[in-house]
Amino acid sequence: MTVIRRDLSLRLPQQSRGMLLGRLFRPEDAKTLIVIPQTGTSLTHVAVHAGLQARNYALLHLELLTPRESLFPDNAQNVALLAERLAFVLDFAQDDGDMEGLAIGLFAPPLVTPAAIRAAARRDQEVGAVVAAGGFIDRAGREYLDAFAAPLLMLLAVDDTGTAAATRRAFEFLRAPHELRLAEPHEVVTETIT
């Protein structure tokens, strides 16, 4: 089976400076692209990549902050900036020859979860599903929860009661199909591949 592997450097629009770095893994007969956005401080578990690859998904792993921006921890908390960057990445994927035509899903680590909700709400025709391994979806904002249309799976550790309570409150504003799944802390990330 032929596999495409590409390192990516996406030049940001003119008002921003720098490049977003990432990599693409695409099996020849993949039907779905899983976009895994990160902020440098929220590294996704290797088991997630291995499990998704084993199921023949294409993977786009991309940093939403430039290397310089990653030096400032506050940037990883900037939901508006991260959502804008993720929407930019989704547009890029739609137009890229190695990714166009693939169905798109998002796998969001905790810090990126609110931005993933916003970006998916803004790109509701492109994003088919969102899986969030933690994070506060309520930080996306009420208007984005109202507009969010993709199925959502929230994975939380059983001892993360604060996030679970916030998630249940935010679910009241979702019209899209949604589920909260609890797992042992060490299983939250790998739960997506079972």
TIRO-2110 file (N, C-alpha, C; in Angstrom, 1 decimal):
// TIRO-2110
0.8, -1.2, 0.0, N, 1, A
0.0, 0.0, 0.0, CA, 1, A
0.9, 1.2, 0.0, C, 1, A
0.6, 2.2, -0.9, N, 2, A
1.3, 3.4, -0.9, CA, 2, A
0.9, 4.4, 0.2, C, 2, A
1.8, 5.0, 0.8, N, 3, A
1.5, 6.0, 1.9, CA, 3, A
2.2, 7.3, 1.6, C, 3, A
1.5, 8.4, 1.6, N, 4, A
2.1, 9.7, 1.5, CA, 4, A
2.5, 10.2, 2.8, C, 4, A
3.7, 10.6, 3.0, N, 5, A
4.2, 11.3, 4.2, CA, 5, A
4.8, 12.6, 3.8, C, 5, A
4.3, 13.7, 4.3, N, 6, A
4.8, 15.0, 4.0, CA, 6, A
5.0, 15.9, 5.3, C, 6, A
6.1, 16.5, 5.3, N, 7, A
6.3, 17.6, 6.3, CA, 7, A
5.7, 18.9, 5.7, C, 7, A
5.0, 19.6, 6.5, N, 8, A
4.3, 20.8, 6.1, CA, 8, A
4.8, 22.0, 6.8, C, 8, A
4.9, 23.1, 6.0, N, 9, A
5.1, 24.5, 6.5, CA, 9, A
4.1, 25.4, 5.9, C, 9, A
3.1, 25.8, 6.6, N, 10, A
2.1, 26.6, 6.1, CA, 10, A
2.3, 28.1, 6.4, C, 10, A
2.5, 28.9, 5.4, N, 11, A
2.7, 30.3, 5.7, CA, 11, A
1.4, 31.0, 6.0, C, 11, A
1.4, 31.7, 7.1, N, 12, A
0.2, 32.3, 7.6, CA, 12, A
-0.2, 33.5, 6.7, C, 12, A
-1.4, 33.9, 6.7, N, 13, A
-1.8, 35.1, 5.9, CA, 13, A
-1.0, 36.3, 6.3, C, 13, A
-1.0, 37.3, 5.5, N, 14, A
-0.1, 38.5, 5.6, CA, 14, A
-0.2, 39.2, 6.9, C, 14, A
-1.3, 39.2, 7.6, N, 15, A
-1.4, 40.0, 8.8, CA, 15, A
-0.6, 39.3, 10.0, C, 15, A
-0.3, 38.0, 9.8, N, 16, A
0.4, 37.2, 10.7, CA, 16, A
1.8, 36.9, 10.2, C, 16, A
2.7, 36.6, 11.1, N, 17, A
4.1, 36.3, 10.6, CA, 17, A
4.4, 34.8, 11.0, C, 17, A
5.2, 34.2, 10.2, N, 18, A
5.6, 32.9, 10.6, CA, 18, A
4.9, 31.7, 9.9, C, 18, A
5.3, 30.5, 10.3, N, 19, A
4.8, 29.3, 9.7, CA, 19, A
4.2, 28.4, 10.7, C, 19, A
3.2, 27.7, 10.3, N, 20, A
2.7, 26.6, 11.1, CA, 20, A
3.3, 25.3, 10.6, C, 20, A
3.8, 24.5, 11.5, N, 21, A
4.6, 23.3, 11.1, CA, 21, A
3.7, 22.0, 11.4, C, 21, A
3.8, 21.1, 10.5, N, 22, A
3.1, 19.8, 10.8, CA, 22, A
3.5, 18.7, 9.8, C, 22, A
2.8, 17.7, 9.8, N, 23, A
3.1, 16.6, 8.9, CA, 23, A
1.8, 15.8, 8.6, C, 23, A
1.8, 15.3, 7.4, N, 24, A
0.7, 14.5, 6.8, CA, 24, A
1.0, 13.1, 6.7, C, 24, A
0.1, 12.2, 7.1, N, 25, A
0.3, 10.8, 6.8, CA, 25, A
-1.0, 10.4, 6.1, C, 25, A
-0.9, 9.9, 4.9, N, 26, A
-2.1, 9.5, 4.1, CA, 26, A
-1.9, 8.2, 3.4, C, 26, A
-2.6, 7.1, 3.9, N, 27, A
-2.6, 5.9, 3.1, CA, 27, A
-3.4, 6.1, 1.8, C, 27, A
-3.0, 5.3, 0.9, N, 28, A
-3.5, 5.4, -0.5, CA, 28, A
-5.1, 5.4, -0.5, C, 28, A
-5.7, 4.5, 0.2, N, 29, A
-7.1, 4.3, 0.1, CA, 29, A
-7.9, 4.9, 1.3, C, 29, A
-7.3, 5.9, 2.0, N, 30, A
-7.9, 6.6, 3.1, CA, 30, A
-9.2, 7.3, 2.6, C, 30, A
-10.2, 7.3, 3.4, N, 31, A
-11.5, 8.0, 3.1, CA, 31, A
-11.7, 9.2, 4.0, C, 31, A
-11.0, 9.2, 5.1, N, 32, A
-11.2, 10.3, 6.1, CA, 32, A
-9.9, 10.8, 6.6, C, 32, A
-9.8, 12.1, 6.8, N, 33, A
-8.7, 12.8, 7.3, CA, 33, A
-9.0, 13.2, 8.7, C, 33, A
-8.1, 12.8, 9.7, N, 34, A
-8.3, 13.3, 11.1, CA, 34, A
-7.3, 14.4, 11.3, C, 34, A
-7.8, 15.6, 11.5, N, 35, A
-6.9, 16.7, 11.8, CA, 35, A
-6.6, 16.8, 13.3, C, 35, A
-5.3, 16.8, 13.7, N, 36, A
-4.9, 16.8, 15.1, CA, 36, A
-4.2, 18.1, 15.4, C, 36, A
-4.9, 19.1, 15.8, N, 37, A
-4.3, 20.4, 16.1, CA, 37, A
-3.7, 20.4, 17.4, C, 37, A
-2.5, 21.0, 17.6, N, 38, A
-1.8, 21.1, 18.9, CA, 38, A
-1.3, 22.5, 19.1, C, 38, A
-0.8, 22.8, 20.3, N, 39, A
-0.3, 24.1, 20.6, CA, 39, A
1.2, 24.0, 21.2, C, 39, A
1.8, 22.9, 21.0, N, 40, A
3.2, 22.7, 21.5, CA, 40, A
3.2, 22.3, 22.9, C, 40, A
2.2, 22.6, 23.7, N, 41, A
2.1, 22.2, 25.1, CA, 41, A
1.1, 21.1, 25.3, C, 41, A
0.4, 20.7, 24.3, N, 42, A
-0.6, 19.7, 24.4, CA, 42, A
-0.3, 18.5, 23.5, C, 42, A
0.7, 17.7, 23.8, N, 43, A
1.1, 16.7, 22.9, CA, 43, A
0.2, 15.5, 22.9, C, 43, A
-0.2, 15.0, 21.8, N, 44, A
-1.1, 13.9, 21.7, CA, 44, A
-0.4, 12.6, 21.8, C, 44, A
-1.0, 11.7, 22.5, N, 45, A
-0.3, 10.4, 22.8, CA, 45, A
0.0, 9.6, 21.5, C, 45, A
1.1, 9.0, 21.5, N, 46, A
1.6, 8.2, 20.3, CA, 46, A
0.6, 7.1, 20.0, C, 46, A
-0.1, 6.5, 21.0, N, 47, A
-1.0, 5.5, 20.8, CA, 47, A
-2.2, 5.9, 19.9, C, 47, A
-2.6, 7.2, 20.1, N, 48, A
-3.7, 7.7, 19.2, CA, 48, A
-3.3, 7.6, 17.8, C, 48, A
-2.1, 8.1, 17.5, N, 49, A
-1.6, 8.1, 16.1, CA, 49, A
-1.5, 6.7, 15.5, C, 49, A
-0.9, 5.8, 16.3, N, 50, A
-0.8, 4.4, 15.9, CA, 50, A
-2.2, 3.7, 15.7, C, 50, A
-3.1, 4.0, 16.6, N, 51, A
-4.4, 3.4, 16.4, CA, 51, A
-5.2, 3.9, 15.2, C, 51, A
-5.1, 5.2, 15.0, N, 52, A
-5.8, 5.8, 13.8, CA, 52, A
-5.2, 5.4, 12.5, C, 52, A
-3.8, 5.3, 12.5, N, 53, A
-3.2, 4.8, 11.3, CA, 53, A
-3.6, 3.4, 11.0, C, 53, A
-3.7, 2.5, 12.1, N, 54, A
-4.0, 1.1, 11.9, CA, 54, A
-5.5, 1.0, 11.3, C, 54, A
-6.3, 2.0, 11.5, N, 55, A
-7.6, 2.0, 11.0, CA, 55, A
-7.8, 2.7, 9.6, C, 55, A
-6.6, 3.0, 9.0, N, 56, A
-6.5, 3.5, 7.7, CA, 56, A
-7.0, 5.0, 7.5, C, 56, A
-6.9, 5.7, 8.6, N, 57, A
-7.2, 7.2, 8.5, CA, 57, A
-6.0, 7.9, 8.0, C, 57, A
-6.2, 9.0, 7.3, N, 58, A
-5.2, 9.9, 7.0, CA, 58, A
-5.1, 10.9, 8.2, C, 58, A
-3.9, 11.3, 8.5, N, 59, A
-3.7, 12.1, 9.7, CA, 59, A
-3.0, 13.4, 9.3, C, 59, A
-3.5, 14.5, 9.7, N, 60, A
-2.8, 15.8, 9.6, CA, 60, A
-2.5, 16.4, 11.0, C, 60, A
-1.3, 16.3, 11.4, N, 61, A
-0.9, 16.8, 12.7, CA, 61, A
-0.2, 18.1, 12.5, C, 61, A
-0.8, 19.2, 13.2, N, 62, A
-0.3, 20.5, 12.9, CA, 62, A
-0.3, 21.4, 14.2, C, 62, A
0.8, 22.1, 14.3, N, 63, A
0.9, 23.1, 15.4, CA, 63, A
0.1, 24.3, 15.0, C, 63, A
-0.7, 24.9, 15.9, N, 64, A
-1.5, 26.1, 15.6, CA, 64, A
-0.8, 27.3, 16.0, C, 64, A
0.4, 27.2, 16.6, N, 65, A
1.2, 28.3, 17.0, CA, 65, A
2.6, 28.2, 16.3, C, 65, A
3.1, 29.3, 15.9, N, 66, A
4.4, 29.3, 15.3, CA, 66, A
5.4, 29.0, 16.4, C, 66, A
6.7, 28.6, 16.0, N, 67, A
7.7, 28.3, 17.0, CA, 67, A
7.9, 29.5, 18.0, C, 67, A
7.9, 30.7, 17.5, N, 68, A
8.1, 31.9, 18.3, CA, 68, A
6.9, 32.1, 19.2, C, 68, A
5.7, 31.9, 18.7, N, 69, A
4.5, 32.1, 19.5, CA, 69, A
4.4, 31.0, 20.7, C, 69, A
4.9, 29.9, 20.4, N, 70, A
4.9, 28.8, 21.4, CA, 70, A
5.7, 29.1, 22.7, C, 70, A
6.6, 30.1, 22.6, N, 71, A
7.4, 30.5, 23.7, CA, 71, A
6.6, 31.3, 24.8, C, 71, A
5.4, 31.7, 24.4, N, 72, A
4.6, 32.5, 25.3, CA, 72, A
3.3, 31.7, 25.7, C, 72, A
3.3, 31.1, 26.9, N, 73, A
2.2, 30.2, 27.3, CA, 73, A
0.8, 30.8, 27.1, C, 73, A
0.6, 32.1, 27.2, N, 74, A
-0.7, 32.7, 27.1, CA, 74, A
-1.3, 32.4, 25.7, C, 74, A
-0.5, 32.3, 24.7, N, 75, A
-1.0, 32.0, 23.3, CA, 75, A
-1.8, 30.7, 23.2, C, 75, A
-1.4, 29.7, 24.0, N, 76, A
-2.1, 28.4, 24.0, CA, 76, A
-3.5, 28.5, 24.6, C, 76, A
-3.8, 29.6, 25.3, N, 77, A
-5.1, 29.8, 25.9, CA, 77, A
-6.0, 30.8, 25.1, C, 77, A
-5.5, 31.3, 24.0, N, 78, A
-6.2, 32.3, 23.1, CA, 78, A
-7.1, 31.5, 22.2, C, 78, A
-8.3, 31.3, 22.6, N, 79, A
-9.3, 30.6, 21.9, CA, 79, A
-9.6, 31.2, 20.5, C, 79, A
-9.7, 32.5, 20.4, N, 80, A
-10.0, 33.2, 19.2, CA, 80, A
-8.9, 32.9, 18.2, C, 80, A
-7.6, 33.1, 18.6, N, 81, A
-6.5, 32.9, 17.7, CA, 81, A
-6.4, 31.4, 17.2, C, 81, A
-6.6, 30.5, 18.2, N, 82, A
-6.5, 29.1, 17.8, CA, 82, A
-7.6, 28.7, 16.9, C, 82, A
-8.8, 29.2, 17.1, N, 83, A
-9.9, 28.9, 16.2, CA, 83, A
-9.7, 29.4, 14.8, C, 83, A
-9.2, 30.6, 14.7, N, 84, A
-8.8, 31.2, 13.4, CA, 84, A
-7.8, 30.4, 12.7, C, 84, A
-6.8, 30.0, 13.4, N, 85, A
-5.7, 29.1, 12.8, CA, 85, A
-6.3, 27.8, 12.3, C, 85, A
-7.1, 27.2, 13.2, N, 86, A
-7.7, 25.9, 12.8, CA, 86, A
-8.6, 26.0, 11.6, C, 86, A
-9.3, 27.1, 11.5, N, 87, A
-10.2, 27.3, 10.3, CA, 87, A
-9.3, 27.5, 9.0, C, 87, A
-8.1, 28.1, 9.2, N, 88, A
-7.2, 28.3, 8.1, CA, 88, A
-6.6, 26.9, 7.7, C, 88, A
-6.3, 26.1, 8.7, N, 89, A
-5.8, 24.7, 8.4, CA, 89, A
-6.9, 23.9, 7.6, C, 89, A
-8.1, 24.0, 8.1, N, 90, A
-9.2, 23.3, 7.4, CA, 90, A
-9.3, 23.7, 5.9, C, 90, A
-9.3, 25.0, 5.7, N, 91, A
-9.3, 25.5, 4.3, CA, 91, A
-8.2, 25.0, 3.5, C, 91, A
-7.0, 25.0, 4.1, N, 92, A
-5.8, 24.5, 3.4, CA, 92, A
-6.0, 23.0, 3.0, C, 92, A
-6.5, 22.2, 4.0, N, 93, A
-6.7, 20.8, 3.7, CA, 93, A
-7.7, 20.6, 2.6, C, 93, A
-8.8, 21.4, 2.5, N, 94, A
-9.8, 21.3, 1.4, CA, 94, A
-9.2, 21.5, 0.1, C, 94, A
-8.1, 22.3, 0.0, N, 95, A
-7.6, 22.7, -1.3, CA, 95, A
-6.3, 22.0, -1.7, C, 95, A
-5.7, 21.2, -0.7, N, 96, A
-4.5, 20.5, -1.0, CA, 96, A
-4.7, 19.2, -1.8, C, 96, A
-3.9, 19.0, -2.8, N, 97, A
-4.1, 17.8, -3.6, CA, 97, A
-4.0, 16.5, -2.9, C, 97, A
-3.3, 16.4, -1.9, N, 98, A
-3.2, 15.1, -1.1, CA, 98, A
-4.3, 14.9, -0.1, C, 98, A
-5.1, 16.0, 0.1, N, 99, A
-6.2, 15.8, 1.1, CA, 99, A
-7.5, 16.1, 0.6, C, 99, A
-7.6, 16.9, -0.5, N, 100, A
-9.0, 17.3, -1.0, CA, 100, A
-9.8, 16.0, -1.2, C, 100, A
-11.1, 16.2, -1.0, N, 101, A
-12.0, 15.1, -1.2, CA, 101, A
-12.2, 14.1, 0.0, C, 101, A
-11.4, 14.2, 1.0, N, 102, A
-11.5, 13.4, 2.1, CA, 102, A
-12.5, 14.0, 3.1, C, 102, A
-13.3, 13.1, 3.8, N, 103, A
-14.1, 13.5, 4.9, CA, 103, A
-13.2, 14.0, 6.0, C, 103, A
-13.6, 15.0, 6.8, N, 104, A
-12.7, 15.5, 7.8, CA, 104, A
-13.3, 15.3, 9.2, C, 104, A
-12.5, 14.9, 10.1, N, 105, A
-12.8, 14.8, 11.6, CA, 105, A
-11.7, 15.5, 12.3, C, 105, A
-12.0, 16.0, 13.5, N, 106, A
-11.0, 16.7, 14.4, CA, 106, A
-10.8, 15.9, 15.7, C, 106, A
-9.6, 15.7, 16.1, N, 107, A
-9.2, 15.2, 17.4, CA, 107, A
-8.5, 16.3, 18.2, C, 107, A
-9.2, 16.8, 19.2, N, 108, A
-8.6, 17.9, 19.9, CA, 108, A
-8.1, 17.6, 21.3, C, 108, A
-6.8, 17.9, 21.6, N, 109, A
-6.4, 17.8, 23.0, CA, 109, A
-7.0, 18.9, 23.8, C, 109, A
-6.9, 18.8, 25.1, N, 110, A
-7.6, 19.8, 26.0, CA, 110, A
-7.5, 21.2, 25.7, C, 110, A
-6.3, 21.8, 25.5, N, 111, A
-6.2, 23.2, 25.3, CA, 111, A
-6.8, 23.7, 24.0, C, 111, A
-6.9, 22.8, 23.0, N, 112, A
-7.5, 23.1, 21.7, CA, 112, A
-9.0, 22.9, 21.6, C, 112, A
-9.6, 22.2, 22.6, N, 113, A
-11.0, 21.8, 22.5, CA, 113, A
-11.9, 23.0, 22.2, C, 113, A
-11.8, 24.1, 23.0, N, 114, A
-12.8, 25.2, 22.7, CA, 114, A
-12.6, 25.8, 21.2, C, 114, A
-11.3, 25.9, 20.8, N, 115, A
-11.0, 26.3, 19.4, CA, 115, A
-11.6, 25.4, 18.4, C, 115, A
-11.5, 24.1, 18.7, N, 116, A
-12.1, 23.1, 17.7, CA, 116, A
-13.6, 23.2, 17.6, C, 116, A
-14.2, 23.5, 18.7, N, 117, A
-15.7, 23.7, 18.7, CA, 117, A
-16.0, 24.9, 17.8, C, 117, A
-15.3, 26.0, 18.0, N, 118, A
-15.5, 27.2, 17.2, CA, 118, A
-15.2, 27.0, 15.7, C, 118, A
-14.1, 26.4, 15.4, N, 119, A
-13.7, 26.1, 14.0, CA, 119, A
-14.7, 25.2, 13.3, C, 119, A
-15.1, 24.2, 14.0, N, 120, A
-16.1, 23.2, 13.4, CA, 120, A
-17.5, 23.9, 13.2, C, 120, A
-17.8, 24.8, 14.1, N, 121, A
-19.1, 25.6, 13.9, CA, 121, A
-19.0, 26.5, 12.7, C, 121, A
-17.8, 27.1, 12.5, N, 122, A
-17.6, 28.0, 11.3, CA, 122, A
-17.4, 27.2, 10.0, C, 122, A
-17.0, 25.9, 10.1, N, 123, A
-16.8, 25.1, 8.9, CA, 123, A
-17.7, 23.9, 9.0, C, 123, A
-19.0, 24.1, 9.3, N, 124, A
-19.9, 23.0, 9.5, CA, 124, A
-20.1, 22.1, 8.3, C, 124, A
-19.9, 22.6, 7.1, N, 125, A
-20.0, 21.8, 5.9, CA, 125, A
-18.8, 20.8, 5.7, C, 125, A
-17.7, 21.2, 6.3, N, 126, A
-16.5, 20.4, 6.1, CA, 126, A
-16.2, 19.4, 7.3, C, 126, A
-16.5, 19.8, 8.5, N, 127, A
-16.1, 18.9, 9.6, CA, 127, A
-17.3, 17.9, 10.0, C, 127, A
-16.9, 16.6, 9.9, N, 128, A
-18.0, 15.6, 10.1, CA, 128, A
-18.1, 15.1, 11.5, C, 128, A
-17.1, 15.3, 12.3, N, 129, A
-17.1, 14.9, 13.7, CA, 129, A
-16.0, 15.5, 14.5, C, 129, A
-16.2, 15.6, 15.8, N, 130, A
-15.1, 16.1, 16.7, CA, 130, A
-15.0, 15.2, 17.9, C, 130, A
-13.8, 14.8, 18.2, N, 131, A
-13.5, 14.1, 19.4, CA, 131, A
-12.6, 15.0, 20.2, C, 131, A
-12.9, 15.2, 21.5, N, 132, A
-12.1, 16.0, 22.4, CA, 132, A
-11.7, 15.2, 23.6, C, 132, A
-10.4, 15.1, 23.8, N, 133, A
-9.8, 14.4, 24.9, CA, 133, A
-9.6, 15.4, 26.0, C, 133, A
-10.7, 15.9, 26.6, N, 134, A
-10.6, 16.8, 27.7, CA, 134, A
-10.8, 18.2, 27.2, C, 134, A
-10.7, 19.2, 28.1, N, 135, A
-10.9, 20.6, 27.8, CA, 135, A
-12.3, 21.1, 28.1, C, 135, A
-12.4, 22.4, 28.1, N, 136, A
-13.7, 23.0, 28.5, CA, 136, A
-14.4, 23.5, 27.2, C, 136, A
-15.4, 22.8, 26.7, N, 137, A
-16.1, 23.3, 25.5, CA, 137, A
-16.9, 24.6, 25.8, C, 137, A
-17.2, 24.9, 27.0, N, 138, A
-18.0, 26.1, 27.3, CA, 138, A
-17.1, 27.3, 27.0, C, 138, A
-15.8, 27.2, 26.9, N, 139, A
-15.0, 28.3, 26.6, CA, 139, A
-15.1, 28.7, 25.1, C, 139, A
-15.7, 27.9, 24.3, N, 140, A
-15.9, 28.2, 22.9, CA, 140, A
-16.9, 29.4, 22.8, C, 140, A
-17.8, 29.5, 23.7, N, 141, A
-18.8, 30.6, 23.7, CA, 141, A
-20.2, 30.0, 23.2, C, 141, A
-21.2, 30.6, 23.8, N, 142, A
-22.6, 30.2, 23.6, CA, 142, A
-23.0, 30.2, 22.1, C, 142, A
-22.6, 31.3, 21.3, N, 143, A
-23.0, 31.3, 19.9, CA, 143, A
-22.4, 30.2, 19.1, C, 143, A
-21.2, 29.8, 19.5, N, 144, A
-20.6, 28.6, 18.8, CA, 144, A
-21.2, 27.3, 19.2, C, 144, A
-21.5, 27.2, 20.4, N, 145, A
-22.2, 25.9, 20.8, CA, 145, A
-23.6, 25.8, 20.1, C, 145, A
-24.3, 26.9, 20.0, N, 146, A
-25.6, 26.9, 19.3, CA, 146, A
-25.4, 26.5, 17.9, C, 146, A
-24.3, 27.0, 17.2, N, 147, A
-24.1, 26.8, 15.8, CA, 147, A
-23.4, 25.5, 15.5, C, 147, A
-22.9, 24.8, 16.5, N, 148, A
-22.1, 23.6, 16.3, CA, 148, A
-23.0, 22.5, 15.7, C, 148, A
-22.6, 21.8, 14.7, N, 149, A
-23.5, 20.8, 14.0, CA, 149, A
-22.9, 19.4, 14.0, C, 149, A
-21.6, 19.3, 14.2, N, 150, A
-21.0, 18.0, 14.0, CA, 150, A
-21.2, 17.1, 15.3, C, 150, A
-21.3, 15.8, 15.1, N, 151, A
-21.3, 14.9, 16.3, CA, 151, A
-20.1, 15.2, 17.2, C, 151, A
-20.3, 15.2, 18.5, N, 152, A
-19.2, 15.5, 19.4, CA, 152, A
-19.1, 14.3, 20.4, C, 152, A
-17.8, 13.8, 20.6, N, 153, A
-17.5, 12.9, 21.7, CA, 153, A
-16.5, 13.5, 22.6, C, 153, A
-16.9, 13.7, 23.9, N, 154, A
-16.0, 14.2, 24.9, CA, 154, A
-15.5, 13.1, 25.7, C, 154, A
-14.1, 13.0, 25.8, N, 155, A
-13.5, 12.0, 26.6, CA, 155, A
-12.9, 12.6, 27.8, C, 155, A
-13.3, 12.2, 29.0, N, 156, A
-12.8, 12.8, 30.2, CA, 156, A
-12.4, 11.7, 31.2, C, 156, A
-11.4, 12.1, 32.1, N, 157, A
-11.0, 11.2, 33.1, CA, 157, A
-12.1, 11.1, 34.2, C, 157, A
-12.3, 9.9, 34.8, N, 158, A
-13.4, 9.8, 35.8, CA, 158, A
-13.2, 10.7, 36.9, C, 158, A
-12.0, 11.1, 37.2, N, 159, A
-11.8, 12.0, 38.4, CA, 159, A
-11.8, 13.5, 38.0, C, 159, A
-12.1, 13.8, 36.8, N, 160, A
-12.1, 15.2, 36.3, CA, 160, A
-13.5, 15.7, 36.5, C, 160, A
-14.0, 15.8, 37.7, N, 161, A
-15.4, 16.2, 38.0, CA, 161, A
-15.7, 17.6, 37.6, C, 161, A
-14.8, 18.5, 37.7, N, 162, A
-15.0, 19.9, 37.4, CA, 162, A
-15.3, 20.0, 35.9, C, 162, A
-14.5, 19.4, 35.1, N, 163, A
-14.7, 19.5, 33.6, CA, 163, A
-15.9, 18.8, 33.2, C, 163, A
-16.2, 17.6, 33.8, N, 164, A
-17.4, 16.9, 33.5, CA, 164, A
-18.7, 17.7, 33.8, C, 164, A
-18.7, 18.4, 34.9, N, 165, A
-19.8, 19.3, 35.3, CA, 165, A
-20.0, 20.4, 34.3, C, 165, A
-18.9, 21.1, 33.9, N, 166, A
-18.9, 22.1, 32.9, CA, 166, A
-19.4, 21.6, 31.6, C, 166, A
-18.9, 20.4, 31.2, N, 167, A
-19.3, 19.8, 29.9, CA, 167, A
-20.8, 19.6, 29.9, C, 167, A
-21.4, 19.0, 31.0, N, 168, A
-22.8, 18.7, 31.0, CA, 168, A
-23.6, 20.0, 30.9, C, 168, A
-23.2, 21.1, 31.6, N, 169, A
-23.9, 22.4, 31.4, CA, 169, A
-23.8, 22.9, 30.0, C, 169, A
-22.6, 22.8, 29.4, N, 170, A
-22.5, 23.2, 28.0, CA, 170, A
-23.3, 22.4, 27.0, C, 170, A
-23.5, 21.1, 27.3, N, 171, A
-24.3, 20.2, 26.5, CA, 171, A
-25.7, 20.7, 26.3, C, 171, A
-26.2, 21.5, 27.3, N, 172, A
-27.6, 22.0, 27.2, CA, 172, A
-27.8, 23.0, 26.0, C, 172, A
-26.7, 23.5, 25.5, N, 173, A
-26.8, 24.4, 24.4, CA, 173, A
-26.5, 23.8, 23.0, C, 173, A
-26.1, 22.5, 23.0, N, 174, A
-25.8, 21.8, 21.8, CA, 174, A
-27.0, 21.2, 21.2, C, 174, A
-27.2, 21.4, 19.9, N, 175, A
-28.3, 20.7, 19.2, CA, 175, A
-27.7, 19.5, 18.5, C, 175, A
-26.4, 19.4, 18.2, N, 176, A
-25.8, 18.3, 17.5, CA, 176, A
-25.7, 17.1, 18.5, C, 176, A
-25.6, 15.9, 17.9, N, 177, A
-25.4, 14.7, 18.7, CA, 177, A
-24.2, 14.8, 19.5, C, 177, A
-24.2, 14.5, 20.8, N, 178, A
-23.1, 14.6, 21.7, CA, 178, A
-23.1, 13.5, 22.8, C, 178, A
-21.9, 13.2, 23.2, N, 179, A
-21.7, 12.1, 24.2, CA, 179, A
-20.6, 12.4, 25.1, C, 179, A
-20.7, 12.2, 26.4, N, 180, A
-19.6, 12.3, 27.3, CA, 180, A
-19.2, 10.9, 27.8, C, 180, A
-18.0, 10.5, 27.6, N, 181, A
-17.5, 9.2, 28.0, CA, 181, A
-16.4, 9.4, 29.0, C, 181, A
-16.5, 8.7, 30.1, N, 182, A
-15.5, 8.8, 31.2, CA, 182, A
-14.7, 7.5, 31.2, C, 182, A
-13.4, 7.8, 31.4, N, 183, A
-12.4, 6.7, 31.5, CA, 183, A
-11.4, 6.9, 32.5, C, 183, A
-10.6, 5.9, 32.9, N, 184, A
-9.5, 6.1, 33.8, CA, 184, A
-8.5, 7.1, 33.2, C, 184, A
-7.9, 8.0, 34.0, N, 185, A
-7.0, 9.0, 33.4, CA, 185, A
-6.0, 8.6, 32.4, C, 185, A
-5.4, 7.4, 32.6, N, 186, A
-4.4, 6.9, 31.6, CA, 186, A
-5.1, 6.4, 30.4, C, 186, A
-6.4, 6.2, 30.4, N, 187, A
-7.1, 5.6, 29.2, CA, 187, A
-7.8, 6.7, 28.4, C, 187, A
-7.9, 7.9, 28.8, N, 188, A
-8.7, 8.9, 28.1, CA, 188, A
-8.2, 9.1, 26.7, C, 188, A
-7.0, 9.2, 26.4, N, 189, A
-6.5, 9.5, 25.0, CA, 189, A
-6.6, 8.2, 24.2, C, 189, A
-6.2, 7.0, 24.8, N, 190, A
-6.3, 5.8, 24.0, CA, 190, A
-7.7, 5.3, 23.8, C, 190, A
-8.7, 5.8, 24.5, N, 191, A
-10.1, 5.4, 24.4, CA, 191, A
-10.5, 5.6, 23.0, C, 191, A
-10.0, 6.6, 22.3, N, 192, A
-10.5, 6.9, 20.9, CA, 192, A
-10.2, 5.8, 19.9, C, 192, A
-9.2, 4.9, 20.2, N, 193, A
-8.8, 4.0, 19.2, CA, 193, A
-9.4, 2.6, 19.5, C, 193, A
-10.3, 2.5, 20.5, N, 194, A
-10.9, 1.1, 20.7, CA, 194, A
-12.3, 1.0, 20.2, C, 194, A
END
